[in-house]
Amino acid sequence: MSLSKKQLIIELFMPVLMIAVSVYFIVASVPMGGEGTFPMICGVLQLITSIYLLVKVLVKRDVVVKLEGLNVKKAFFTVVALVIYVLVMEKIGYCLSTFLLVAFVIWFLGYKNWKIILLCSVLTVAATYLIFGVLLHVPLPMLFFH
């Protein structure tokens, strides 16, 4: 399927945005010295995959992004929840903010079994804390458990 100009812009938006974010992370991590190693690695890997996606879109010109059936309201509020998460994490800590984000997103996207929502939220916080806080030694904003 050939891409229209509008569809090509939509297809190119995400890889170009991710390239910009990758470059920002790489540049911002350089002055951090040893503490910037993990963000640097993530930035480089994201840059490589973003360039790959950009080239793939430009060469293949296939439709990948399909917006039919997209619930704009749910997508918008999910993005708003992510922005709020970033803004409150320093104030209320990683564990509580992540727990609330996961619970909200699961509930907002339609799942209403609170036992499962709470279990998934707790497991997500525990797993991500173990991976980033314990295994990778990434400093996380902690309100409790210093």
PAROTI-304487 format. One line per 2 residues: their letters; for each residue x, y, z of N, C-alpha, C. Coordinates in steps of 0.2 Angstrom, whole numbers, plus 5000, padded with zeros to 4 digits. Layout:
BEGIN
a	X Y Z X Y Z X Y Z  ...
***
This chain:
BEGIN
ms	5004 4994 5000 5000 5000 5000 5004 5006 5000  5003 5011 4996 5007 5017 4995 5004 5022 5001
ls	5009 5026 5003 5007 5030 5009 5006 5037 5006  5000 5040 5009 4999 5047 5007 5004 5051 5011
kk	5004 5058 5009 5008 5062 5012 5007 5063 5020  5000 5063 5022 4998 5063 5028 5000 5057 5032
ql	4999 5051 5029 5001 5045 5032 5008 5044 5033  5012 5047 5028 5019 5047 5029 5022 5051 5035
ii	5019 5057 5036 5020 5061 5042 5019 5057 5048  5013 5054 5048 5011 5050 5054 5016 5045 5056
el	5018 5041 5050 5023 5036 5051 5030 5038 5053  5032 5044 5051 5039 5046 5053 5039 5050 5059
fm	5033 5052 5062 5033 5056 5068 5037 5052 5074  5035 5046 5075 5037 5042 5081 5045 5041 5081
pv	5048 5039 5075 5055 5038 5075 5059 5044 5075  5056 5049 5072 5060 5056 5073 5060 5058 5080
lm	5054 5058 5083 5053 5060 5090 5058 5056 5095  5058 5049 5094 5063 5045 5098 5070 5046 5096
ia	5072 5048 5090 5079 5050 5089 5080 5056 5093  5076 5061 5093 5077 5067 5097 5078 5066 5104
vs	5074 5062 5107 5074 5060 5114 5080 5056 5115  5082 5052 5111 5088 5048 5112 5095 5052 5112
vy	5095 5057 5107 5100 5062 5107 5101 5066 5114  5095 5068 5116 5094 5072 5122 5097 5067 5128
fi	5095 5061 5129 5098 5057 5134 5105 5056 5133  5108 5055 5127 5115 5054 5127 5119 5060 5129
va	5117 5066 5126 5120 5072 5128 5119 5074 5136  5114 5072 5139 5113 5074 5146 5116 5069 5150
sv	5118 5063 5148 5121 5058 5152 5129 5059 5152  5132 5062 5147 5139 5063 5146 5142 5066 5153
pm	5139 5072 5155 5142 5075 5161 5141 5071 5168  5137 5066 5167 5135 5062 5174 5141 5058 5175
gg	5146 5057 5171 5151 5052 5172 5149 5045 5173  5151 5041 5178 5149 5034 5179 5141 5033 5180
eg	5138 5038 5183 5131 5038 5185 5127 5038 5178  5130 5041 5173 5127 5042 5167 5127 5036 5162
tf	5131 5031 5164 5132 5025 5160 5125 5021 5158  5121 5020 5162 5114 5017 5161 5110 5021 5156
pm	5109 5028 5158 5105 5032 5153 5109 5032 5146  5115 5032 5146 5119 5032 5140 5118 5026 5135
ic	5118 5020 5139 5117 5014 5135 5110 5014 5133  5105 5016 5137 5098 5016 5135 5097 5021 5129
gv	5100 5027 5129 5100 5032 5124 5102 5029 5117  5108 5026 5117 5111 5023 5111 5107 5018 5108
lq	5105 5013 5113 5100 5008 5110 5094 5010 5107  5091 5015 5110 5085 5019 5108 5086 5022 5101
li	5092 5025 5101 5094 5029 5094 5095 5024 5089  5098 5018 5090 5099 5013 5085 5092 5011 5082
ts	5088 5009 5087 5081 5006 5085 5077 5011 5082  5078 5018 5084 5074 5023 5081 5076 5024 5073
iy	5083 5024 5072 5085 5025 5066 5083 5019 5061  5083 5013 5064 5081 5007 5060 5074 5008 5058
ll	5069 5010 5063 5062 5012 5061 5061 5017 5056  5065 5022 5057 5065 5028 5052 5067 5025 5045
vk	5072 5022 5044 5074 5019 5038 5069 5014 5035  5066 5010 5039 5061 5005 5037 5055 5009 5034
vl	5053 5014 5038 5047 5018 5035 5049 5021 5028  5055 5024 5028 5056 5027 5022 5057 5023 5016
vk	5060 5017 5017 5062 5012 5012 5055 5008 5010  5052 5005 5015 5046 5001 5013 5040 5005 5012
rd	5039 5010 5015 5033 5015 5014 5027 5011 5015  5027 5006 5020 5020 5003 5022 5017 5006 5028
vv	5010 5005 5028 5007 5008 5034 5008 5004 5040  5010 5006 5045 5011 5003 5051 5007 5006 5057
vk	5006 5012 5057 5002 5015 5062 4994 5015 5059  4990 5012 5063 4983 5012 5061 4979 5015 5066
le	4976 5020 5064 4972 5024 5069 4965 5023 5070  4963 5019 5065 4956 5017 5065 4954 5013 5072
gl	4949 5015 5075 4947 5012 5082 4951 5015 5088  4955 5019 5087 4959 5022 5092 4954 5026 5097
nv	4954 5025 5103 4950 5029 5108 4954 5035 5110  4953 5040 5107 4957 5046 5108 4956 5048 5116
kk	4951 5048 5119 4950 5050 5126 4954 5045 5130  4954 5039 5129 4958 5035 5133 4965 5036 5132
af	4967 5037 5126 4974 5038 5125 4977 5045 5128  4972 5050 5127 4974 5056 5130 4975 5056 5138
ft	4970 5053 5141 4970 5052 5149 4976 5048 5151  4978 5043 5147 4984 5039 5149 4990 5043 5148
vv	4991 5047 5143 4996 5051 5143 4996 5056 5148  4991 5059 5150 4990 5064 5156 4992 5060 5162
al	4990 5054 5163 4992 5050 5169 5000 5049 5169  5003 5048 5164 5010 5047 5163 5014 5054 5165
vi	5011 5059 5163 5014 5066 5164 5014 5067 5172  5008 5066 5175 5007 5067 5182 5012 5063 5186
yv	5012 5056 5183 5017 5052 5187 5024 5054 5187  5026 5057 5181 5033 5060 5181 5034 5066 5186
lv	5028 5070 5186 5029 5076 5190 5028 5075 5198  5025 5069 5200 5024 5068 5207 5029 5063 5210
me	5032 5059 5206 5037 5054 5208 5042 5057 5213  5045 5062 5212 5050 5065 5217 5046 5067 5224
ki	5040 5069 5223 5036 5071 5229 5034 5065 5233  5031 5060 5230 5028 5054 5234 5032 5048 5233
gy	5037 5048 5230 5041 5042 5229 5040 5037 5224  5045 5033 5222 5044 5029 5216 5038 5023 5217
cl	5039 5020 5223 5034 5015 5225 5027 5017 5224  5025 5022 5228 5018 5024 5228 5016 5027 5221
st	5020 5031 5218 5018 5034 5212 5017 5029 5206  5021 5024 5206 5021 5018 5201 5015 5014 5203
fl	5014 5012 5209 5008 5009 5211 5001 5012 5209  5001 5019 5210 4995 5022 5208 4994 5023 5200
lv	5000 5024 5197 4999 5024 5190 4997 5017 5187  5000 5012 5189 4998 5005 5186 4991 5004 5188
af	4989 5005 5194 4982 5004 5196 4977 5008 5192  4979 5015 5191 4974 5019 5187 4974 5017 5180
vi	4979 5015 5177 4979 5014 5169 4975 5007 5168  4977 5002 5172 4973 4996 5172 4965 4997 5172
wf	4964 5001 5178 4956 5002 5179 4954 5007 5173  4957 5012 5171 4954 5016 5166 4954 5013 5159
lg	4958 5008 5158 4957 5005 5152 4952 4999 5152  4948 4999 5157 4942 4994 5157 4942 4988 5162
yk	4948 4987 5165 4948 4981 5169 4945 4983 5176  4940 4980 5179 4937 4982 5185 4938 4977 5191
nw	4942 4972 5190 4943 4967 5196 4948 4970 5200  4946 4973 5206 4951 4977 5210 4956 4972 5213
ki	4955 4966 5215 4960 4961 5217 4966 4960 5212  4964 4959 5206 4969 4958 5201 4973 4965 5199
il	4969 4971 5200 4972 4977 5198 4977 4978 5204  4975 4977 5210 4980 4978 5216 4986 4973 5215
lc	4985 4967 5214 4990 4962 5213 4995 4964 5208  4992 4966 5202 4997 4968 5196 5001 4974 5198
sv	4998 4979 5202 5001 4985 5204 5007 4983 5208  5005 4979 5213 5011 4977 5218 5016 4974 5215
lt	5015 4969 5210 5020 4965 5207 5024 4969 5202  5021 4974 5199 5024 4979 5194 5029 4983 5198
va	5027 4986 5204 5032 4990 5208 5037 4985 5211  5036 4979 5213 5041 4975 5216 5046 4973 5210
at	5043 4971 5204 5048 4969 5199 5052 4974 5196  5049 4980 5195 5053 4986 5193 5058 4988 5198
yl	5056 4988 5204 5061 4990 5210 5067 4985 5210  5065 4979 5210 5071 4974 5210 5076 4975 5204
if	5073 4976 5198 5077 4977 5192 5081 4983 5192  5078 4989 5193 5081 4995 5193 5085 4997 5199
gv	5081 4996 5205 5084 4998 5211 5090 4993 5214  5088 4987 5214 5093 4982 5216 5098 4979 5211
ll	5096 4977 5206 5100 4974 5201 5105 4979 5197  5101 4984 5195 5105 4989 5191 5108 4995 5195
hv	5106 4996 5201 5108 5001 5206 5106 5008 5203  5100 5009 5200 5098 5015 5198 5095 5018 5204
pl	5097 5024 5205 5094 5028 5211 5087 5030 5210  5082 5028 5214 5075 5029 5213 5073 5034 5218
pm	5068 5038 5217 5066 5043 5222 5061 5039 5227  5064 5038 5233 5060 5034 5238 5058 5038 5244
lf	5051 5038 5245 5048 5042 5251 5050 5038 5257  5049 5031 5256 5050 5026 5262 5056 5022 5260
fh	5058 5018 5264 5064 5013 5263 5070 5016 5261  5072 5021 5263 5079 5024 5261 5084 5019 5263
***
